[in-house]
């Protein structure tokens, strides 16, 4: 571990208060960013999407479960994959139990993947998750929201992800989307975010960010080279 500045408690308190001013400014900026996000225009969802769920086939409107707001996590799980993406699994470890609280704020949380429902159910059981997870396999939902791609276009750098044309190392990508149901019963798409925009949904990373070493990933081959599914760590 590299050497670090060590001071008295009094000097530490001075430095901590200076940094607190920066943290408060960041919080104010984040609140303003969230306000501006809520003011973005909406797009009416004209296409009918259907999903396979444990309760049978459901439409996008059905997924709201009687509430006015729907939050979707786009989980990377290809149609022929044997298990879900380890990074998305890391994110999903933060979801169980949250859905109850969101429901009491008029929001429904649903995880959606482009894989057979049986595969999702089996992986969900293995991971011990409780959130609702549905299959979009066979529908245009994943391609329309830019989280499932043509493999050849991905390799050629011709796919659209995170609002730009680029290459991508997989035929599936992660993301999160928000929808609202209007007074007329129509569904509107209000927001989608991808890549580092998903950081805010991972509580474990926020814990790491306040730890002395932070995420400590700079020396790794890539940022999450250390990561395993929670049942695959050697200890």
C-alpha positions in Angstrom: 0.0 0.0 0.0 1.5 3.4 -0.9 2.4 5.9 1.8 -0.3 8.4 2.7 -0.4 11.7 4.5 -1.0 11.1 8.3 -1.9 14.1 10.5 -3.4 14.9 13.8 -7.2 14.6 14.4 -7.4 18.4 14.4 -5.7 18.8 11.0 -7.8 15.8 9.7 -11.0 17.7 10.7 -10.0 20.8 8.8 -9.4 18.7 5.7 -12.6 16.8 6.2 -14.7 20.0 6.4 -13.1 21.4 3.3 -14.0 18.2 1.4 -17.5 18.3 2.9 -18.1 21.6 1.1 -17.2 19.9 -2.1 -19.6 17.0 -1.3 -22.4 19.4 -0.6 -21.8 21.2 -3.9 -21.9 17.8 -5.6 -25.2 16.9 -3.9 -26.7 20.2 -5.1 -25.5 19.6 -8.6 -26.9 16.0 -8.5 -30.3 17.3 -7.3 -30.3 19.8 -10.2 -29.3 17.1 -12.7 -32.1 14.9 -11.4 -34.6 17.8 -11.8 -33.4 18.4 -15.4 -33.8 14.7 -16.1 -37.4 14.8 -14.9 -38.0 17.7 -17.3 -36.8 15.8 -20.4 -39.5 15.3 -23.1 -41.4 12.0 -23.3 -41.9 9.7 -26.3 -45.2 7.8 -26.7 -44.7 4.1 -27.0 -46.7 3.2 -30.0 -45.6 -0.5 -30.4 -47.2 -3.3 -28.4 -44.5 -5.3 -26.6 -45.3 -8.6 -24.9 -43.2 -10.4 -22.3 -43.2 -13.9 -20.9 -43.6 -13.9 -17.1 -44.3 -16.4 -14.4 -47.9 -15.2 -14.6 -48.1 -15.7 -18.4 -47.8 -13.3 -21.2 -47.9 -9.6 -20.2 -47.8 -6.4 -22.1 -45.7 -3.4 -21.3 -48.8 -1.8 -19.7 -49.3 -4.9 -17.6 -45.8 -4.7 -16.2 -46.8 -1.4 -14.4 -48.8 -3.6 -12.0 -51.4 -0.8 -11.5 -48.8 1.9 -10.7 -48.0 4.9 -12.9 -44.3 4.5 -13.2 -42.2 1.6 -14.5 -38.4 1.2 -14.0 -36.6 -1.4 -16.1 -33.2 -2.9 -15.7 -31.9 -4.3 -19.0 -30.0 -7.4 -17.8 -27.5 -8.9 -20.2 -28.5 -12.5 -20.8 -28.4 -13.8 -24.3 -30.9 -16.3 -25.7 -28.3 -19.2 -25.7 -26.3 -18.2 -22.7 -25.8 -20.7 -19.9 -25.8 -18.0 -17.2 -26.3 -14.3 -16.8 -23.6 -11.6 -17.2 -21.4 -11.4 -14.1 -21.5 -7.6 -14.1 -25.3 -7.4 -14.4 -25.4 -10.0 -11.6 -23.3 -7.7 -9.5 -25.8 -4.9 -10.2 -28.8 -7.2 -9.6 -27.4 -8.2 -6.1 -28.5 -4.6 -5.2 -32.1 -5.0 -6.3 -33.8 -7.6 -4.1 -35.9 -5.9 -1.4 -35.8 -2.5 -3.1 -39.0 -3.2 -5.1 -41.1 -3.1 -2.0 -40.0 0.4 -1.2 -40.4 1.6 -4.8 -43.9 0.2 -4.9 -44.8 2.5 -2.0 -43.7 5.4 -4.1 -45.9 4.5 -7.1 -43.0 2.7 -9.0 -42.7 -0.9 -10.2 -39.2 -2.3 -10.8 -38.9 -5.1 -13.4 -35.7 -6.8 -14.8 -36.0 -7.7 -18.5 -33.7 -10.0 -20.5 -33.6 -11.4 -24.1 -33.5 -15.0 -22.9 -36.0 -17.8 -22.3 -38.0 -17.4 -19.2 -37.0 -20.9 -17.9 -33.3 -19.9 -18.0 -34.1 -16.6 -16.2 -36.1 -18.4 -13.5 -33.4 -21.0 -13.0 -30.6 -18.4 -12.7 -32.8 -16.2 -10.4 -33.3 -19.2 -8.1 -29.6 -20.0 -8.1 -28.8 -16.4 -7.2 -31.5 -16.1 -4.5 -33.1 -13.0 -6.0 -36.7 -12.0 -5.4 -37.4 -9.2 -8.0 -39.6 -9.7 -11.0 -37.7 -10.9 -14.0 -39.3 -11.3 -17.4 -38.3 -12.5 -20.9 -38.4 -10.2 -23.9 -37.3 -13.0 -26.2 -39.0 -12.9 -29.6 -40.1 -9.2 -29.2 -38.5 -6.0 -30.5 -38.2 -4.5 -27.0 -34.4 -5.1 -26.5 -33.3 -4.0 -29.9 -35.6 -1.0 -29.8 -34.1 0.2 -26.5 -30.6 -0.6 -27.8 -29.5 -3.4 -25.5 -29.6 -6.4 -27.9 -27.5 -6.2 -31.1 -26.6 -8.0 -34.2 -23.2 -9.7 -33.5 -21.7 -8.8 -36.8 -22.5 -5.1 -36.4 -21.1 -5.1 -32.9 -17.8 -6.5 -34.2 -17.7 -4.0 -37.0 -18.3 -1.0 -34.7 -21.7 -0.3 -36.4 -24.1 -0.7 -33.6 -25.9 2.1 -31.6 -25.2 2.0 -27.8 -25.2 4.8 -25.3 -26.3 7.3 -27.9 -23.4 6.8 -30.3 -22.4 4.4 -33.1 -19.6 2.2 -31.8 -18.3 -1.3 -31.4 -19.3 -3.5 -28.5 -17.8 -6.8 -27.1 -21.2 -8.6 -26.8 -24.5 -9.0 -28.5 -26.2 -7.9 -25.3 -25.7 -4.6 -23.4 -26.7 -3.3 -20.0 -29.1 -0.4 -19.4 -31.9 1.1 -17.4 -35.1 2.7 -18.7 -38.0 4.6 -17.2 -41.6 4.7 -18.4 -44.8 6.4 -17.2 -48.5 5.7 -17.9 -50.4 8.9 -18.7 -53.9 9.7 -17.7 -55.1 8.6 -21.1 -53.7 5.1 -20.4 -50.8 5.5 -23.0 -47.3 4.6 -22.0 -44.5 7.0 -22.5 -40.7 6.4 -22.5 -39.1 9.1 -20.3 -35.4 8.1 -19.9 -32.8 5.5 -20.6 -29.2 5.3 -19.4 -26.3 2.9 -20.2 -22.6 2.2 -19.4 -21.3 4.4 -16.5 -24.8 5.9 -16.2 -25.7 2.7 -14.3 -23.2 3.4 -11.5 -25.8 5.0 -9.4 -27.8 1.7 -9.2 -24.9 -0.2 -7.6 -24.7 0.3 -3.9 -21.6 -1.8 -3.5 -19.6 0.5 -5.7 -20.7 3.5 -3.6 -19.4 1.7 -0.5 -16.1 1.2 -2.3 -16.0 4.8 -3.2 -15.9 5.8 0.5 -13.3 3.1 1.4 -9.6 4.2 1.7 -8.5 2.4 -1.4 -11.7 3.2 -3.4 -12.6 0.7 -6.2 -8.8 -0.1 -6.5 -9.2 -1.2 -10.1 -6.6 0.9 -11.9 -4.0 -1.9 -12.0 -6.4 -4.6 -13.3 -6.6 -5.6 -17.0 -10.1 -4.0 -17.0 -12.3 -2.4 -14.4 -14.1 -5.5 -13.1 -11.5 -8.1 -13.7 -11.8 -9.0 -10.0 -15.6 -9.6 -10.2 -17.2 -13.0 -9.8 -20.9 -14.0 -9.5 -21.5 -14.1 -5.8 -21.6 -17.9 -5.7 -18.3 -18.2 -7.6 -15.7 -16.6 -5.3 -13.2 -19.2 -4.3 -13.7 -18.6 -0.6 
